[in-house]
C-alpha cells in the first residue's frame, strides 16, 4: 500500500504547518492528492487515481465528517490535531514510523459499522444520513419529550425524558457514555439505545444486534422544537408525527492500525479508565 490522499483541516494553523512539512518529506509513500474538505472526497476520483488509503490531519470531528463522506472502502489513518483524539490516535511525531509500517505491510485494516438514519414523514423519507458515532433525538429547549421506541416492529419502551441516543460501538465513548451508556469495543456489530435523563428509575441503556431495525416516534403530549442530529454535525428539524428509523448502514468505515495502541490503552490514556495500578507487596 503506497498511494495515499491527504485530507486536512486547514482551518488550524498547526495543521497547515504540519501538512507542508509532511509533503516535503512524504517518502516512502506516494501522495497523489490533497483535499481541504472531506466533501471533496469522491469515489470516482479515488478510483481514477488508484488511491489506496486516506491520511486525515485533524480532530475526531474531522474524522467523523470524512467517514460520512467516504463511500468507498478505503482505509483511513487519523493524525490527531484535536482535543480528545480517540479516532485520530496517531500523533504527528509517530506518523513517519506509522507510514513505514504500512508500506512494509505491518498493518491491519479494521472495520467499524456505521448507522443509517431515515426521517419518515407522512409515509415518505424526507431526510436521511449516515453516522459513525451516533444519532440523537432531543428538544432544543430542554423540554420533556415522550419517546416510543420499537425494535423490529415490537415495542421496546415508552418513556419521558430529554431524548434518546442511538449509538455505534465507536460512538459508545462519546455522548452515549456521558449519558450513562456502556462502553463497547469498537469492532462489535451492535447498536446502543441510551435514554437521555429519563424521568424514571428503571429506564436503562440497551444493547441490540446491529442487524435489527429501530424506530423512534413521539408520544403525546408533543412540546415542539425537537431535532435529530447525526454525529453532532448534521441537523434535521422534526415534526410531531415523524418516525426516525435506524439500521446498520450498507457501508462501513475502515481504519488502518499499525499496533501502536490497543483500545484499552486509549481508554486509559484519554479517560483515565481502569483507575490506578497498585503494586502488591509480598
C-alpha positions, 0 to 999 in steps of 0.5 A: 500500500503506497498511494495515499490522499491527504485530507486536512483541516486547514482551518488550524494553523498547526495543521497547515504547518504540519501538512507542508512539512509532511509533503516535503518529506512524504517518502516512502509513500506516494501522495497523489492528492490533497483535499481541504474538505472531506466533501471533496472526497469522491469515489470516482476520483479515488478510483481514477487515481488508484488511491489506496488509503486516506491520511486525515490531519485533524480532530475526531470531528474531522474524522467523523465528517470524512467517514460520512463522506467516504463511500468507498472502502478505503482505509483511513489513518487519523493524525490527531490535531484535536482535543480528545483524539480517540479516532485520530490516535496517531500523533504527528511525531509517530506518523513517519514510523506509522507510514513505514509500517504500512508500506512494509505491510505491518498493518491491519485494516479494521472495520467499524459499522456505521448507522443509517438514519431515515426521517419518515414523514407522512409515509415518505423519507424526507431526510436521511444520513449516515453516522459513525458515532451516533444519532440523537433525538432531543428538544432544543429547549430542554423540554420533556419529550415522550419517546416510543421506541420499537425494535423490529416492529415490537415495542421496546419502551415508552418513556419521558425524558430529554431524548434518546441516543442511538449509538455505534460501538465507536460512538459508545465513548462519546455522548452515549457514555456521558449519558450513562451508556456502556462502553463497547469495543469498537469492532462489535456489530451492535447498536446502543439505545441510551435514554437521555435523563429519563424521568424514571428509575428503571429506564436503562441503556440497551444493547441490540444486534446491529442487524435489527431495525429501530424506530423512534416516534413521539408520544403525546403530549408533543412540546415542539422544537425537537431535532435529530442530529447525526454525529453532532454535525448534521441537523434535521428539524422534526415534526410531531408525527415523524418516525426516525428509523435506524439500521446498520448502514450498507457501508462501513468505515475502515481504519488502518492500525499499525499496533501502536495502541490497543483500545484499552490503552486509549481508554486509559490514556484519554479517560483515565479508565481502569483507575490506578495500578497498585503494586502488591507487596509480598 
